Amino acid sequence: MSHLRSSGRWTRGLVALTVTAASTLAAITAATGPATAAGHPKPATAASQPKAGEACTSADLGTRHPVIKSTEVSPTITHFKGWYVTQGSTGTQTISTNVQETLSVTVGANGNIQGSFPVEVLGTVGASLGLNVQVNYTTTSSTNKSITWDFRQPGYYGLYEGTKKVTGTYGSLNCNRTQQGDGSWALKWTEGPDTGSYTTFTTLEEGAVRCEDTVPANSIMRKAQGLLDCGSPVATAKHPAGPAPSAKAEAAKAGQETAAGAEKSVKATGNPASQTRAALNCQSAVYRIDVPGKPLNWSAPLLTNDGIRLRESNFFSAHLDNWRLCNVTENNGVIEASLWNWGNGGCATIPATIANQEQAYLTTAACGEDDLQRFYIYRDVPGSSKIGLQNKYTGSMMGHDRYADGELIRQYSSGRQDGTGSYALTGV
């Protein structure tokens, strides 16, 4: 007899089933997905989730919402072991399985699940697929794992733990001005220029499968059955009870470790772009970036380790509150630019060391070819100076936590829903 269970429920006891029954139950789980199981309701998108083309207001200029562009669901085996059970060796056994692949939940270039936007991305994915996917950062086990199984028949088994890996790409909906067919302008939710990728997975499943079992195509159990390499001499030869050598499984494991090492190496570099100093082509116009209807505006720091703060302009501002747009491009009505400060000669940037953090502060640094120094600017209808600003690399919107003198300008993954992420680009 065999049994099927979700990882983390071992203490509830072993459920004795025939191998055929175990295969049937696994097939049902694979076909319906964990979202249909008791206690696992389908995730839902937020009631306020906008749609492209719908109207927005100037308060939405500093906000963003995800739009899912592609999804792919692939059964993935995280742990596996080929195991022979001979006549006389049936019964309950505890078997140590080997790591096949380690999955991590990631969203965007930074990978971290910080802030409301990554959670909204994953929640939208889960709702669209009808799957109960992970929406917070977690990872499958990276060490060998023991599985206890009740073998009631002799045979060549594959013991496994697996899940459905969900990957794809997303874009963002941003509020921006759009020209109507009659020539007038209106604010609408439109797809912004920033995109990214995501990875998540469903509930972990443990099981056992034999070559002779009939299982659904594209299921977790079928993926595990493939690792048995059925039809090979290893699978068909008589063998004493115990572990089976599987060159295919070992090769798969080695390949995964190589890929994981390469990914880790890339992530370890940290800095997304070169810090080479660049010559800027700046527009002649000079601006203040104001809080609409209020006296405070963005002021660059004098001290290296300080950030851009809200300050009131006065005689002693020393041009620290004056900004120029440099290396400007425009695509589908969205401006992309570097923000050069007249007072300290630096460019607005998110520090690379904290770029993956929600509410990381904005500061200035020596201007360079660096996406951390590039910003998308979303504009209100002509005649209004209101804008929203989004960092190109992190995708986060700029805003402040409260209106107060000396308050830092920070990044928020979804922006500030209370409108404090909308500013005014006021000519000086």
C-alpha positions in Angstrom: 0.0 0.0 0.0 1.0 3.6 -0.6 -0.2 7.0 0.5 -0.2 10.5 -0.8 0.1 13.6 1.3 1.1 17.3 1.2 4.4 18.2 2.7 4.2 19.3 6.3 1.3 17.0 7.3 3.3 14.0 8.3 2.2 14.1 12.0 -1.4 13.4 10.9 -0.6 9.7 10.4 -0.1 7.5 7.4 -3.0 6.8 5.2 -2.8 3.2 3.7 -3.8 3.0 0.1 -3.1 0.6 -2.8 -0.5 1.8 -5.3 -3.3 2.2 -7.8 -5.4 4.3 -5.4 -2.4 6.5 -4.7 -1.9 7.1 -8.4 -5.6 7.9 -8.8 -5.5 10.4 -5.9 -2.3 12.0 -7.3 -4.0 12.3 -10.7 -7.0 14.1 -9.2 -4.7 16.5 -7.3 -2.7 17.2 -10.5 -5.8 17.8 -12.5 -7.6 20.1 -10.1 -4.7 21.8 -8.4 -4.4 22.6 -4.7 -6.8 25.5 -4.9 -9.7 23.0 -4.9 -8.6 21.3 -1.7 -10.4 22.1 1.6 -8.9 25.1 3.4 -7.2 26.4 0.3 -9.5 29.0 -1.3 -8.5 30.5 -4.6 -6.6 33.8 -4.2 -8.4 36.9 -5.6 -7.2 40.1 -7.1 -7.9 43.3 -5.3 -11.3 44.8 -5.8 -9.6 48.1 -7.0 -7.5 46.3 -9.7 -7.9 48.6 -12.7 -8.0 47.6 -16.4 -6.2 49.2 -19.3 -8.2 52.0 -20.9 -10.2 52.8 -17.8 -10.1 56.4 -16.4 -7.8 57.4 -13.6 -7.1 60.6 -11.8 -4.1 62.8 -11.1 -3.8 61.2 -7.7 -3.1 57.9 -9.5 0.0 59.3 -11.3 2.3 57.9 -8.6 0.8 54.4 -8.5 1.0 51.2 -10.5 -0.7 47.8 -10.7 0.4 44.6 -12.4 -0.9 43.1 -15.7 0.1 39.5 -16.3 1.5 39.0 -19.8 2.3 35.3 -19.8 2.1 32.2 -17.6 3.6 28.7 -17.8 2.8 25.9 -15.4 5.3 23.0 -15.3 5.3 20.0 -13.0 8.6 20.0 -11.2 10.3 17.3 -9.0 12.2 18.8 -6.1 13.3 15.5 -4.4 13.6 12.0 -5.9 14.9 8.5 -5.2 14.6 5.3 -7.2 13.9 2.4 -4.9 13.6 -1.4 -5.3 11.1 -3.2 -3.2 11.4 -7.0 -3.3 9.2 -9.8 -2.0 9.8 -9.8 1.8 10.9 -6.2 1.9 7.4 -4.6 1.7 6.0 -2.5 4.5 6.7 0.9 5.9 10.2 2.3 5.1 11.8 5.7 5.5 13.9 6.7 2.4 16.2 9.6 2.0 15.6 11.3 -1.3 18.0 13.5 -3.2 17.5 17.2 -4.2 16.6 17.5 -7.9 15.8 21.2 -8.0 15.4 24.1 -5.5 12.6 26.6 -6.3 12.4 30.1 -4.9 9.6 32.6 -5.2 10.8 35.7 -7.0 9.3 38.7 -8.7 11.2 41.2 -10.8 14.9 42.0 -11.2 15.5 42.2 -7.4 13.7 38.9 -6.8 12.6 39.8 -3.3 8.9 39.8 -2.3 8.8 43.2 -0.6 5.9 45.6 -0.8 2.4 45.2 -2.2 3.2 45.1 -5.9 5.0 41.6 -5.9 2.2 40.1 -3.8 -0.4 41.6 -6.2 1.5 40.1 -9.1 1.5 36.6 -7.6 -2.1 36.9 -6.4 -3.2 37.9 -9.9 -1.4 34.9 -11.4 -2.9 32.5 -8.9 -6.4 33.8 -9.5 -6.1 33.7 -13.3 -4.9 30.1 -13.2 -7.2 28.9 -10.4 -4.2 27.7 -8.4 -3.2 28.3 -4.8 0.4 29.6 -5.4 2.9 31.0 -2.9 2.6 34.8 -2.6 5.3 35.4 0.0 9.0 34.6 -0.3 9.8 31.0 0.4 11.9 28.2 -1.1 11.8 24.4 -1.4 14.2 22.4 0.7 17.8 22.5 -0.6 18.8 19.4 1.4 18.1 15.7 1.1 14.7 14.8 2.5 13.3 11.6 4.1 10.0 10.3 3.0 8.1 7.6 4.9 6.1 5.2 2.7 4.1 2.1 3.2 5.0 -0.3 0.4 2.4 -3.1 0.0 3.6 -4.5 -3.3 7.1 -5.3 -4.7 8.3 -3.2 -7.6 10.6 -0.5 -8.8 9.4 2.8 -7.3 10.2 6.4 -7.6 9.8 8.3 -4.3 9.3 12.0 -4.9 8.4 15.4 -3.6 7.2 17.8 -6.3 5.1 20.8 -7.1 3.8 22.9 -10.0 6.3 25.6 -10.9 4.6 28.7 -12.2 6.6 31.2 -14.2 5.9 34.1 -16.6 6.2 37.7 -17.3 4.3 40.8 -16.2 3.9 44.5 -17.0 2.5 47.4 -15.1 -0.6 49.6 -15.5 0.2 53.2 -14.9 -1.9 56.3 -15.0 -0.8 58.6 -17.9 -2.3 61.1 -20.3 -3.8 59.7 -23.5 -4.9 61.7 -26.5 -8.5 60.9 -27.6 -9.8 60.6 -31.1 -11.2 64.1 -31.1 -7.8 65.5 -30.1 -8.7 66.1 -26.4 -6.7 64.5 -23.6 -7.7 62.3 -20.7 -6.0 60.3 -17.9 -6.2 56.5 -18.4 -4.6 53.4 -17.1 -2.1 52.3 -19.8 0.6 49.7 -19.9 3.8 51.2 -18.7 7.3 50.4 -20.2 8.5 48.4 -17.3 8.2 44.6 -17.4 9.6 41.7 -15.3 9.4 38.0 -14.7 8.1 35.9 -11.8 8.5 32.4 -10.3 6.2 30.8 -7.8 4.9 27.3 -7.0 1.9 25.4 -5.6 1.6 23.2 -2.6 4.3 20.5 -2.3 3.2 16.9 -2.9 4.8 13.6 -1.9 4.2 10.4 -3.6 5.5 7.1 -5.0 5.1 5.8 -8.6 6.1 2.7 -10.5 6.8 2.3 -14.2 3.6 0.2 -14.7 1.3 2.8 -13.1 -0.9 4.8 -15.5 -0.8 8.4 -14.6 -2.0 11.6 -16.3 0.2 13.4 -18.7 1.7 16.7 -17.5 1.2 15.7 -13.9 3.7 15.8 -11.0 3.5 12.0 -10.7 4.2 11.6 -14.5 7.2 13.9 -14.1 8.5 11.6 -11.3 7.8 8.5 -13.4 10.0 10.0 -16.2 12.9 10.1 -13.7 12.6 6.3 -13.3 13.9 6.0 -16.9 11.4 3.1 -17.5 12.6 0.7 -20.1 16.3 1.1 -19.3 18.4 -1.8 -18.0 18.3 -0.3 -14.5 14.5 -0.3 -14.4 14.0 -3.8 -15.9 16.8 -5.7 -14.2 16.3 -7.7 -11.1 17.9 -5.9 -8.2 18.1 -6.4 -4.4 15.9 -4.3 -2.2 17.1 -0.8 -1.7 18.3 2.2 -3.7 18.5 2.1 -7.5 21.3 3.8 -9.5 19.9 6.4 -11.8 22.3 8.0 -14.1 19.5 10.2 -15.5 18.5 11.5 -12.1 22.1 12.2 -11.2 22.7 14.0 -14.5 19.6 16.1 -13.9 20.7 16.9 -10.4 24.2 18.0 -11.6 22.6 20.2 -14.3 20.3 21.9 -11.8 23.2 22.6 -9.5 25.2 24.1 -12.3 22.3 26.3 -13.3 21.7 27.3 -9.7 25.4 28.2 -9.2 25.3 30.4 -12.3 22.2 32.2 -11.1 23.7 32.7 -7.7 26.8 34.1 -9.3 24.8 36.6 -11.3 22.7 37.7 -8.3 25.9 38.1 -6.2 27.1 40.9 -8.5 24.4 43.1 -7.1 24.9 46.2 -9.2 22.6 46.1 -12.3 24.6 48.4 -14.4 28.0 50.0 -14.9 29.0 53.0 -12.8 30.9 54.5 -15.7 30.6 58.3 -15.6 28.5 59.5 -18.6 28.2 62.8 -20.4 24.7 64.1 -20.1 22.6 65.9 -22.7 20.4 68.0 -20.5 17.5 70.2 -21.5 17.8 73.9 -20.7 14.6 74.1 -18.7 15.0 74.0 -14.9 12.3 72.6 -12.6 11.3 72.1 -9.1 9.6 68.8 -8.2 6.9 70.1 -5.9 4.2 68.6 -3.7 1.1 70.0 -5.5 -0.4 73.0 -3.8 2.3 72.9 -1.0 5.5 74.8 -0.4 7.8 71.7 0.0 9.7 70.2 -2.9 12.5 67.7 -3.6 15.9 69.0 -2.4 19.1 67.1 -3.1 21.5 66.3 -0.2 24.7 68.1 0.6 26.1 65.1 2.5 27.1 61.9 0.6 25.2 59.5 2.8 22.0 61.5 3.0 18.9 61.3 0.7 16.6 63.6 -1.3 14.2 65.3 1.1 11.2 67.6 1.1 12.4 71.1 1.8 11.0 74.6 1.3 12.8 76.8 -1.3 14.6 79.8 0.1 17.7 82.0 -0.4 19.9 79.3 1.1 18.7 76.4 -1.1 21.8 76.8 -3.3 20.0 75.3 -6.3 19.7 71.9 -4.4 16.0 72.2 -5.3 16.6 72.8 -9.0 16.5 69.8 -11.4 17.1 69.3 -15.2 15.9 66.4 -17.3 18.8 64.8 -19.2 19.2 62.2 -21.9 15.4 62.4 -22.5 13.5 59.9 -24.6 9.8 59.4 -25.1 7.9 56.2 -25.9 4.1 56.0 -26.2 3.7 59.2 -24.3 6.0 58.2 -21.4 9.1 60.2 -20.8 12.3 58.5 -19.7 15.0 60.8 -18.2 17.9 61.2 -15.8 17.3 63.8 -13.1 20.3 66.1 -12.8 20.6 68.3 -9.7 22.0 71.8 -10.3 23.2 72.2 -6.7 25.4 69.2 -6.2 25.9 68.0 -9.8 24.7 64.5 -9.1 21.9 62.4 -10.6 18.9 61.1 -8.6 19.3 57.4 -7.9 18.3 54.5 -5.6 21.5 53.2 -3.9 22.4 49.8 -5.4 23.0 48.3 -1.9 19.3 48.9 -0.9 17.6 48.8 -4.3 15.8 45.6 -3.4 14.1 47.1 -0.3 10.6 48.6 -0.1 10.9 52.2 1.0 14.5 52.5 0.0 15.4 56.2 0.0 16.2 58.3 -3.1 19.6 60.1 -3.2 22.1 61.5 -5.7 25.3 60.1 -7.0 27.8 60.7 -9.8 25.9 60.4 -13.1 26.5 57.2 -15.0 25.0 54.7 -17.4 22.8 53.1 -14.8 19.1 52.2 -14.9 19.0 53.0 -11.2 19.4 56.6 -12.3 16.7 56.5 -15.0 13.1 57.4 -14.3 9.8 57.1 -16.2 7.7 60.2 -15.9 3.9 59.9 -16.2 2.1 63.2 -16.9 -1.3 64.7 -16.3 -3.3 66.2 -19.2 -1.8 69.3 -20.9 -2.1 72.4 -18.8 -1.4 70.5 -15.6 2.1 70.1 -14.3 1.3 67.0 -12.2 3.5 63.9 -12.7 4.3 60.5 -11.3 7.9 59.1 -11.2 9.0 55.5 -11.5 12.5 54.1 -11.2 13.4 52.2 -14.3 15.4 49.4 -12.6 13.3 48.7 -9.5 9.9 49.5 -11.1 8.9 51.3 -7.9 7.1 54.6 -7.8 8.5 57.6 -5.9 6.7 59.0 -2.9 6.9 60.1 0.7 5.5 58.7 3.9 4.2 62.0 5.3 4.2 65.6 4.3 6.8 67.2 6.6 10.0 69.3 6.2 13.0 66.9 6.0 10.9 63.9 5.0 12.8 61.5 2.7 11.7 60.6 -0.8 11.4 56.8 -1.0 10.4 54.1 -3.4 7.1 52.2 -3.0 6.5 49.1 -5.2 2.8 50.0 -5.9 3.2 53.7 -5.2 1.3 55.7 -2.6 -2.4 55.0 -2.9 -3.3 58.2 -1.0 -1.9 60.4 -3.8 1.3 61.4 -2.0 3.3 59.9 -5.0 2.0 62.6 -7.4 4.2 65.6 -7.7 4.3 68.8 -9.9 7.1 69.5 -12.4 7.2 73.3 -12.0 9.4 75.4 -14.2 11.7 77.8 -12.4 
